[in-house]
Amino acid sequence: MPIVVGRWEIDRANRTATDTESGSVTSLSERESELLGFLSASPGQVFSRTQLLGRVFGSADTPGTVDTYVHYVRRKLGRDVVATVHGLGYRLGS
């Protein structure tokens, strides 16, 4: 089942995001797809870098990894796909 965030429809199985306005398709890395899938399981909930690091990026050892992948997702899909909640972490959508 696809995840819908703003104008994007995300297909985790194929690791793609389709712009519902233009029809363009963007490829996602495995980790980008996992990050979006994890955030979408609890829409509106804020997750700290530490929580995301442990649940999505198990083999990584620095919270900066989370920031890097959030940056990658935003660069591909726009800033409104993953929101920063200052002092707390990240959540899906704006």
KOLGU-4560 file (N, C-alpha, C; in nm, 3 decimals, padded with zeros to 5 digits):
<recs>
<n_xx: 00.084 n_yy: -00.118 n_zz: 00.000 ca_xx: 00.000 ca_yy: 00.000 ca_zz: 00.000 c_xx: 00.089 c_yy: 00.125 c_zz: 00.000 mol: A seq: 1 type: MET>
<n_xx: 00.066 n_yy: 00.218 n_zz: -00.091 ca_xx: 00.150 ca_yy: 00.336 ca_zz: -00.098 c_xx: 00.126 c_yy: 00.432 c_zz: 00.019 mol: A seq: 2 type: PRO>
<n_xx: 00.227 n_yy: 00.508 n_zz: 00.050 ca_xx: 00.222 ca_yy: 00.612 ca_zz: 00.152 c_xx: 00.198 c_yy: 00.743 c_zz: 00.077 mol: A seq: 3 type: ILE>
<n_xx: 00.105 n_yy: 00.823 n_zz: 00.120 ca_xx: 00.080 ca_yy: 00.952 ca_zz: 00.056 c_xx: 00.122 c_yy: 01.063 c_zz: 00.150 mol: A seq: 4 type: VAL>
<n_xx: 00.213 n_yy: 01.148 n_zz: 00.102 ca_xx: 00.261 ca_yy: 01.262 ca_zz: 00.178 c_xx: 00.257 c_yy: 01.383 c_zz: 00.085 mol: A seq: 5 type: VAL>
<n_xx: 00.168 n_yy: 01.475 n_zz: 00.114 ca_xx: 00.154 ca_yy: 01.591 ca_zz: 00.025 c_xx: 00.119 c_yy: 01.543 c_zz: -00.114 mol: A seq: 6 type: GLY>
<n_xx: 00.197 n_yy: 01.585 n_zz: -00.210 ca_xx: 00.171 ca_yy: 01.547 ca_zz: -00.350 c_xx: 00.243 c_yy: 01.419 c_zz: -00.391 mol: A seq: 7 type: ARG>
<n_xx: 00.310 n_yy: 01.353 n_zz: -00.297 ca_xx: 00.389 ca_yy: 01.234 ca_zz: -00.327 c_xx: 00.318 c_yy: 01.106 c_zz: -00.285 mol: A seq: 8 type: TRP>
<n_xx: 00.326 n_yy: 01.007 n_zz: -00.371 ca_xx: 00.278 ca_yy: 00.873 ca_zz: -00.340 c_xx: 00.402 c_yy: 00.784 c_zz: -00.337 mol: A seq: 9 type: GLU>
<n_xx: 00.432 n_yy: 00.729 n_zz: -00.221 ca_xx: 00.555 ca_yy: 00.655 ca_zz: -00.201 c_xx: 00.527 c_yy: 00.506 c_zz: -00.201 mol: A seq: 10 type: ILE>
<n_xx: 00.596 n_yy: 00.436 n_zz: -00.287 ca_xx: 00.584 ca_yy: 00.290 ca_zz: -00.299 c_xx: 00.710 c_yy: 00.230 c_zz: -00.238 mol: A seq: 11 type: ASP>
<n_xx: 00.697 n_yy: 00.178 n_zz: -00.116 ca_xx: 00.814 ca_yy: 00.124 ca_zz: -00.046 c_xx: 00.868 c_yy: -00.001 c_zz: -00.113 mol: A seq: 12 type: ARG>
<n_xx: 00.781 n_yy: -00.083 n_zz: -00.168 ca_xx: 00.824 ca_yy: -00.209 ca_zz: -00.231 c_xx: 00.917 c_yy: -00.182 c_zz: -00.350 mol: A seq: 13 type: ALA>
<n_xx: 00.883 n_yy: -00.081 n_zz: -00.429 ca_xx: 00.964 ca_yy: -00.047 ca_zz: -00.545 c_xx: 01.063 c_yy: 00.066 c_zz: -00.518 mol: A seq: 14 type: ASN>
<n_xx: 01.057 n_yy: 00.121 n_zz: -00.397 ca_xx: 01.143 ca_yy: 00.232 ca_zz: -00.356 c_xx: 01.136 c_yy: 00.348 c_zz: -00.454 mol: A seq: 15 type: ARG>
<n_xx: 01.011 n_yy: 00.392 n_zz: -00.480 ca_xx: 00.989 ca_yy: 00.505 ca_zz: -00.568 c_xx: 00.890 c_yy: 00.602 c_zz: -00.505 mol: A seq: 16 type: THR>
<n_xx: 00.897 n_yy: 00.726 n_zz: -00.550 ca_xx: 00.800 ca_yy: 00.828 ca_zz: -00.510 c_xx: 00.747 c_yy: 00.891 c_zz: -00.639 mol: A seq: 17 type: ALA>
<n_xx: 00.615 n_yy: 00.892 n_zz: -00.653 ca_xx: 00.552 ca_yy: 00.948 ca_zz: -00.772 c_xx: 00.485 c_yy: 01.079 c_zz: -00.736 mol: A seq: 18 type: THR>
<n_xx: 00.517 n_yy: 01.182 n_zz: -00.813 ca_xx: 00.455 ca_yy: 01.312 ca_zz: -00.796 c_xx: 00.315 c_yy: 01.303 c_zz: -00.858 mol: A seq: 19 type: ASP>
<n_xx: 00.212 n_yy: 01.315 n_zz: -00.775 ca_xx: 00.075 ca_yy: 01.297 ca_zz: -00.824 c_xx: 00.032 c_yy: 01.413 c_zz: -00.914 mol: A seq: 20 type: THR>
<n_xx: 00.103 n_yy: 01.524 n_zz: -00.911 ca_xx: 00.069 ca_yy: 01.638 ca_zz: -00.997 c_xx: 00.129 c_yy: 01.624 c_zz: -01.136 mol: A seq: 21 type: GLU>
<n_xx: 00.256 n_yy: 01.584 n_zz: -01.143 ca_xx: 00.324 ca_yy: 01.578 ca_zz: -01.272 c_xx: 00.340 c_yy: 01.436 c_zz: -01.326 mol: A seq: 22 type: SER>
<n_xx: 00.330 n_yy: 01.338 n_zz: -01.237 ca_xx: 00.348 ca_yy: 01.199 ca_zz: -01.279 c_xx: 00.494 c_yy: 01.155 c_zz: -01.281 mol: A seq: 23 type: GLY>
<n_xx: 00.586 n_yy: 01.245 n_zz: -01.247 ca_xx: 00.728 ca_yy: 01.209 ca_zz: -01.246 c_xx: 00.757 c_yy: 01.112 c_zz: -01.132 mol: A seq: 24 type: SER>
<n_xx: 00.851 n_yy: 01.023 n_zz: -01.157 ca_xx: 00.888 ca_yy: 00.920 ca_zz: -01.059 c_xx: 01.030 c_yy: 00.944 c_zz: -01.013 mol: A seq: 25 type: VAL>
<n_xx: 01.051 n_yy: 00.940 n_zz: -00.882 ca_xx: 01.181 ca_yy: 00.959 ca_zz: -00.821 c_xx: 01.221 c_yy: 00.831 c_zz: -00.748 mol: A seq: 26 type: THR>
<n_xx: 01.343 n_yy: 00.786 n_zz: -00.771 ca_xx: 01.394 ca_yy: 00.666 ca_zz: -00.701 c_xx: 01.439 c_yy: 00.703 c_zz: -00.561 mol: A seq: 27 type: SER>
<n_xx: 01.417 n_yy: 00.611 n_zz: -00.469 ca_xx: 01.460 ca_yy: 00.628 ca_zz: -00.330 c_xx: 01.559 c_yy: 00.518 c_zz: -00.296 mol: A seq: 28 type: LEU>
<n_xx: 01.654 n_yy: 00.551 n_zz: -00.210 ca_xx: 01.745 ca_yy: 00.447 ca_zz: -00.162 c_xx: 01.670 c_yy: 00.361 c_zz: -00.060 mol: A seq: 29 type: SER>
<n_xx: 01.729 n_yy: 00.249 n_zz: -00.025 ca_xx: 01.666 ca_yy: 00.161 ca_zz: 00.073 c_xx: 01.643 c_yy: 00.234 c_zz: 00.205 mol: A seq: 30 type: GLU>
<n_xx: 01.742 n_yy: 00.306 n_zz: 00.250 ca_xx: 01.729 ca_yy: 00.376 ca_zz: 00.379 c_xx: 01.631 c_yy: 00.492 c_zz: 00.372 mol: A seq: 31 type: ARG>
<n_xx: 01.627 n_yy: 00.563 n_zz: 00.260 ca_xx: 01.529 ca_yy: 00.671 ca_zz: 00.245 c_xx: 01.388 c_yy: 00.614 c_zz: 00.253 mol: A seq: 32 type: GLU>
<n_xx: 01.367 n_yy: 00.502 n_zz: 00.184 ca_xx: 01.237 ca_yy: 00.436 ca_zz: 00.186 c_xx: 01.202 c_yy: 00.386 c_zz: 00.326 mol: A seq: 33 type: SER>
<n_xx: 01.299 n_yy: 00.329 n_zz: 00.396 ca_xx: 01.275 ca_yy: 00.280 ca_zz: 00.533 c_xx: 01.242 c_yy: 00.395 c_zz: 00.627 mol: A seq: 34 type: GLU>
<n_xx: 01.311 n_yy: 00.507 n_zz: 00.612 ca_xx: 01.285 ca_yy: 00.623 ca_zz: 00.696 c_xx: 01.141 c_yy: 00.672 c_zz: 00.676 mol: A seq: 35 type: LEU>
<n_xx: 01.100 n_yy: 00.688 n_zz: 00.551 ca_xx: 00.964 ca_yy: 00.732 ca_zz: 00.523 c_xx: 00.860 c_yy: 00.631 c_zz: 00.570 mol: A seq: 36 type: LEU>
<n_xx: 00.890 n_yy: 00.503 n_zz: 00.554 ca_xx: 00.798 ca_yy: 00.400 ca_zz: 00.600 c_xx: 00.781 c_yy: 00.402 c_zz: 00.751 mol: A seq: 37 type: GLY>
<n_xx: 00.892 n_yy: 00.419 n_zz: 00.822 ca_xx: 00.885 ca_yy: 00.424 ca_zz: 00.968 c_xx: 00.806 c_yy: 00.545 c_zz: 01.015 mol: A seq: 38 type: PHE>
<n_xx: 00.835 n_yy: 00.662 n_zz: 00.959 ca_xx: 00.764 ca_yy: 00.783 ca_zz: 00.998 c_xx: 00.615 c_yy: 00.774 c_zz: 00.965 mol: A seq: 39 type: LEU>
<n_xx: 00.583 n_yy: 00.711 n_zz: 00.853 ca_xx: 00.442 ca_yy: 00.702 ca_zz: 00.812 c_xx: 00.361 c_yy: 00.606 c_zz: 00.898 mol: A seq: 40 type: SER>
<n_xx: 00.427 n_yy: 00.515 n_zz: 00.968 ca_xx: 00.355 ca_yy: 00.421 ca_zz: 01.054 c_xx: 00.290 c_yy: 00.492 c_zz: 01.173 mol: A seq: 41 type: ALA>
<n_xx: 00.342 n_yy: 00.609 n_zz: 01.207 ca_xx: 00.287 ca_yy: 00.688 ca_zz: 01.318 c_xx: 00.280 c_yy: 00.835 c_zz: 01.276 mol: A seq: 42 type: SER>
<n_xx: 00.190 n_yy: 00.867 n_zz: 01.184 ca_xx: 00.183 ca_yy: 01.005 ca_zz: 01.135 c_xx: 00.155 c_yy: 01.102 c_zz: 01.249 mol: A seq: 43 type: PRO>
<n_xx: 00.225 n_yy: 01.213 n_zz: 01.245 ca_xx: 00.207 ca_yy: 01.314 ca_zz: 01.348 c_xx: 00.295 c_yy: 01.295 c_zz: 01.470 mol: A seq: 44 type: GLY>
<n_xx: 00.347 n_yy: 01.175 n_zz: 01.490 ca_xx: 00.433 ca_yy: 01.150 ca_zz: 01.605 c_xx: 00.574 c_yy: 01.200 c_zz: 01.574 mol: A seq: 45 type: GLN>
<n_xx: 00.635 n_yy: 01.260 n_zz: 01.674 ca_xx: 00.772 ca_yy: 01.312 ca_zz: 01.660 c_xx: 00.868 c_yy: 01.208 c_zz: 01.713 mol: A seq: 46 type: VAL>
<n_xx: 00.973 n_yy: 01.180 n_zz: 01.635 ca_xx: 01.076 ca_yy: 01.085 ca_zz: 01.675 c_xx: 01.209 c_yy: 01.157 c_zz: 01.688 mol: A seq: 47 type: PHE>
<n_xx: 01.280 n_yy: 01.129 n_zz: 01.796 ca_xx: 01.412 ca_yy: 01.188 ca_zz: 01.816 c_xx: 01.512 c_yy: 01.124 c_zz: 01.721 mol: A seq: 48 type: SER>
<n_xx: 01.625 n_yy: 01.188 n_zz: 01.704 ca_xx: 01.732 ca_yy: 01.130 ca_zz: 01.622 c_xx: 01.774 c_yy: 00.994 c_zz: 01.677 mol: A seq: 49 type: ARG>
<n_xx: 01.782 n_yy: 00.983 n_zz: 01.808 ca_xx: 01.822 ca_yy: 00.858 ca_zz: 01.871 c_xx: 01.722 c_yy: 00.747 c_zz: 01.841 mol: A seq: 50 type: THR>
<n_xx: 01.594 n_yy: 00.777 n_zz: 01.851 ca_xx: 01.492 ca_yy: 00.677 ca_zz: 01.818 c_xx: 01.502 c_yy: 00.633 c_zz: 01.673 mol: A seq: 51 type: GLN>
<n_xx: 01.515 n_yy: 00.728 n_zz: 01.583 ca_xx: 01.526 ca_yy: 00.694 ca_zz: 01.441 c_xx: 01.654 c_yy: 00.617 c_zz: 01.412 mol: A seq: 52 type: LEU>
<n_xx: 01.760 n_yy: 00.656 n_zz: 01.476 ca_xx: 01.888 ca_yy: 00.588 ca_zz: 01.456 c_xx: 01.876 c_yy: 00.440 c_zz: 01.492 mol: A seq: 53 type: LEU>
<n_xx: 01.813 n_yy: 00.412 n_zz: 01.606 ca_xx: 01.800 ca_yy: 00.274 ca_zz: 01.651 c_xx: 01.701 c_yy: 00.191 c_zz: 01.571 mol: A seq: 54 type: GLY>
<n_xx: 01.596 n_yy: 00.253 n_zz: 01.522 ca_xx: 01.489 ca_yy: 00.178 ca_zz: 01.456 c_xx: 01.503 c_yy: 00.171 c_zz: 01.304 mol: A seq: 55 type: ARG>
<n_xx: 01.570 n_yy: 00.268 n_zz: 01.244 ca_xx: 01.582 ca_yy: 00.271 ca_zz: 01.098 c_xx: 01.725 c_yy: 00.245 c_zz: 01.053 mol: A seq: 56 type: VAL>
<n_xx: 01.821 n_yy: 00.296 n_zz: 01.129 ca_xx: 01.961 ca_yy: 00.291 ca_zz: 01.089 c_xx: 02.042 c_yy: 00.209 c_zz: 01.188 mol: A seq: 57 type: PHE>
<n_xx: 02.000 n_yy: 00.088 n_zz: 01.213 ca_xx: 02.058 ca_yy: 00.003 ca_zz: 01.316 c_xx: 02.208 c_yy: -00.007 c_zz: 01.318 mol: A seq: 58 type: GLY>
<n_xx: 02.274 n_yy: -00.009 n_zz: 01.202 ca_xx: 02.418 ca_yy: -00.028 ca_zz: 01.200 c_xx: 02.495 c_yy: 00.104 c_zz: 01.213 mol: A seq: 59 type: SER>
<n_xx: 02.426 n_yy: 00.217 n_zz: 01.202 ca_xx: 02.492 ca_yy: 00.347 ca_zz: 01.213 c_xx: 02.513 c_yy: 00.381 c_zz: 01.360 mol: A seq: 60 type: ALA>
<n_xx: 02.613 n_yy: 00.462 n_zz: 01.386 ca_xx: 02.643 ca_yy: 00.493 ca_zz: 01.526 c_xx: 02.640 c_yy: 00.642 c_zz: 01.559 mol: A seq: 61 type: ASP>
<n_xx: 02.599 n_yy: 00.725 n_zz: 01.466 ca_xx: 02.596 ca_yy: 00.868 ca_zz: 01.494 c_xx: 02.462 c_yy: 00.929 c_zz: 01.452 mol: A seq: 62 type: THR>
<n_xx: 02.404 n_yy: 01.012 n_zz: 01.537 ca_xx: 02.276 ca_yy: 01.076 ca_zz: 01.502 c_xx: 02.284 c_yy: 01.160 c_zz: 01.375 mol: A seq: 63 type: PRO>
<n_xx: 02.404 n_yy: 01.200 n_zz: 01.336 ca_xx: 02.421 ca_yy: 01.275 ca_zz: 01.211 c_xx: 02.375 c_yy: 01.197 c_zz: 01.090 mol: A seq: 64 type: GLY>
<n_xx: 02.375 n_yy: 01.065 n_zz: 01.098 ca_xx: 02.326 ca_yy: 00.981 ca_zz: 00.989 c_xx: 02.179 c_yy: 01.011 c_zz: 00.961 mol: A seq: 65 type: THR>
<n_xx: 02.101 n_yy: 01.030 n_zz: 01.066 ca_xx: 01.959 ca_yy: 01.062 ca_zz: 01.050 c_xx: 01.944 c_yy: 01.194 c_zz: 00.976 mol: A seq: 66 type: VAL>
<n_xx: 02.019 n_yy: 01.295 n_zz: 01.018 ca_xx: 02.013 ca_yy: 01.426 ca_zz: 00.953 c_xx: 02.049 c_yy: 01.416 c_zz: 00.804 mol: A seq: 67 type: ASP>
<n_xx: 02.147 n_yy: 01.335 n_zz: 00.774 ca_xx: 02.191 ca_yy: 01.317 ca_zz: 00.635 c_xx: 02.079 c_yy: 01.260 c_zz: 00.550 mol: A seq: 68 type: THR>
<n_xx: 02.013 n_yy: 01.156 n_zz: 00.598 ca_xx: 01.906 ca_yy: 01.094 ca_zz: 00.519 c_xx: 01.781 c_yy: 01.180 c_zz: 00.513 mol: A seq: 69 type: TYR>
<n_xx: 01.753 n_yy: 01.256 n_zz: 00.616 ca_xx: 01.642 ca_yy: 01.353 ca_zz: 00.608 c_xx: 01.674 c_yy: 01.455 c_zz: 00.499 mol: A seq: 70 type: VAL>
<n_xx: 01.799 n_yy: 01.499 n_zz: 00.494 ca_xx: 01.842 ca_yy: 01.593 ca_zz: 00.389 c_xx: 01.823 c_yy: 01.532 c_zz: 00.250 mol: A seq: 71 type: HIS>
<n_xx: 01.864 n_yy: 01.406 n_zz: 00.233 ca_xx: 01.848 ca_yy: 01.339 ca_zz: 00.104 c_xx: 01.701 c_yy: 01.333 c_zz: 00.061 mol: A seq: 72 type: TYR>
<n_xx: 01.613 n_yy: 01.296 n_zz: 00.155 ca_xx: 01.470 ca_yy: 01.287 ca_zz: 00.124 c_xx: 01.416 c_yy: 01.424 c_zz: 00.086 mol: A seq: 73 type: VAL>
<n_xx: 01.452 n_yy: 01.525 n_zz: 00.161 ca_xx: 01.404 ca_yy: 01.661 ca_zz: 00.132 c_xx: 01.455 c_yy: 01.711 c_zz: -00.003 mol: A seq: 74 type: ARG>
<n_xx: 01.578 n_yy: 01.678 n_zz: -00.035 ca_xx: 01.635 ca_yy: 01.720 ca_zz: -00.163 c_xx: 01.559 c_yy: 01.656 c_zz: -00.279 mol: A seq: 75 type: ARG>
<n_xx: 01.517 n_yy: 01.533 n_zz: -00.263 ca_xx: 01.445 ca_yy: 01.462 ca_zz: -00.368 c_xx: 01.297 c_yy: 01.499 c_zz: -00.374 mol: A seq: 76 type: LYS>
<n_xx: 01.232 n_yy: 01.514 n_zz: -00.257 ca_xx: 01.087 ca_yy: 01.525 ca_zz: -00.251 c_xx: 01.036 c_yy: 01.659 c_zz: -00.199 mol: A seq: 77 type: LEU>
<n_xx: 01.123 n_yy: 01.742 n_zz: -00.149 ca_xx: 01.082 ca_yy: 01.872 ca_zz: -00.096 c_xx: 01.087 c_yy: 01.876 c_zz: 00.056 mol: A seq: 78 type: GLY>
<n_xx: 01.096 n_yy: 01.996 n_zz: 00.108 ca_xx: 01.113 ca_yy: 02.015 ca_zz: 00.252 c_xx: 00.991 c_yy: 01.975 c_zz: 00.333 mol: A seq: 79 type: ARG>
<n_xx: 00.874 n_yy: 01.975 n_zz: 00.271 ca_xx: 00.751 ca_yy: 01.950 ca_zz: 00.347 c_xx: 00.723 c_yy: 01.802 c_zz: 00.373 mol: A seq: 80 type: ASP>
<n_xx: 00.805 n_yy: 01.713 n_zz: 00.321 ca_xx: 00.782 ca_yy: 01.569 ca_zz: 00.339 c_xx: 00.821 c_yy: 01.524 c_zz: 00.479 mol: A seq: 81 type: VAL>
<n_xx: 00.932 n_yy: 01.575 n_zz: 00.530 ca_xx: 00.976 ca_yy: 01.544 ca_zz: 00.667 c_xx: 00.993 c_yy: 01.677 c_zz: 00.740 mol: A seq: 82 type: VAL>
<n_xx: 00.918 n_yy: 01.694 n_zz: 00.847 ca_xx: 00.923 ca_yy: 01.819 ca_zz: 00.923 c_xx: 01.018 c_yy: 01.806 c_zz: 01.041 mol: A seq: 83 type: ALA>
<n_xx: 01.088 n_yy: 01.914 n_zz: 01.068 ca_xx: 01.172 ca_yy: 01.923 ca_zz: 01.187 c_xx: 01.089 c_yy: 01.985 c_zz: 01.299 mol: A seq: 84 type: THR>
<n_xx: 01.090 n_yy: 01.920 n_zz: 01.413 ca_xx: 01.028 ca_yy: 01.976 ca_zz: 01.532 c_xx: 01.144 c_yy: 02.015 c_zz: 01.622 mol: A seq: 85 type: VAL>
<n_xx: 01.175 n_yy: 02.144 n_zz: 01.622 ca_xx: 01.296 ca_yy: 02.193 ca_zz: 01.687 c_xx: 01.306 c_yy: 02.147 c_zz: 01.832 mol: A seq: 86 type: HIS>
<n_xx: 01.422 n_yy: 02.095 n_zz: 01.864 ca_xx: 01.450 ca_yy: 02.047 ca_zz: 01.998 c_xx: 01.399 c_yy: 01.905 c_zz: 02.027 mol: A seq: 87 type: GLY>
<n_xx: 01.322 n_yy: 01.849 n_zz: 01.935 ca_xx: 01.265 ca_yy: 01.717 ca_zz: 01.959 c_xx: 01.305 c_yy: 01.614 c_zz: 01.854 mol: A seq: 88 type: LEU>
<n_xx: 01.295 n_yy: 01.648 n_zz: 01.726 ca_xx: 01.329 ca_yy: 01.552 ca_zz: 01.622 c_xx: 01.255 c_yy: 01.575 c_zz: 01.494 mol: A seq: 89 type: GLY>
<n_xx: 01.204 n_yy: 01.466 n_zz: 01.435 ca_xx: 01.140 ca_yy: 01.471 ca_zz: 01.303 c_xx: 01.005 c_yy: 01.401 c_zz: 01.306 mol: A seq: 90 type: TYR>
<n_xx: 00.917 n_yy: 01.443 n_zz: 01.214 ca_xx: 00.790 ca_yy: 01.374 ca_zz: 01.192 c_xx: 00.756 c_yy: 01.381 c_zz: 01.045 mol: A seq: 91 type: ARG>
<n_xx: 00.665 n_yy: 01.299 n_zz: 01.003 ca_xx: 00.622 ca_yy: 01.295 ca_zz: 00.864 c_xx: 00.535 c_yy: 01.416 c_zz: 00.833 mol: A seq: 92 type: LEU>
<n_xx: 00.558 n_yy: 01.478 n_zz: 00.719 ca_xx: 00.474 ca_yy: 01.589 ca_zz: 00.673 c_xx: 00.504 c_yy: 01.719 c_zz: 00.742 mol: A seq: 93 type: GLY>
<n_xx: 00.439 n_yy: 01.823 n_zz: 00.689 ca_xx: 00.466 ca_yy: 01.957 ca_zz: 00.743 c_xx: 00.369 c_yy: 01.995 c_zz: 00.852 mol: A seq: 94 type: SER>
</recs>
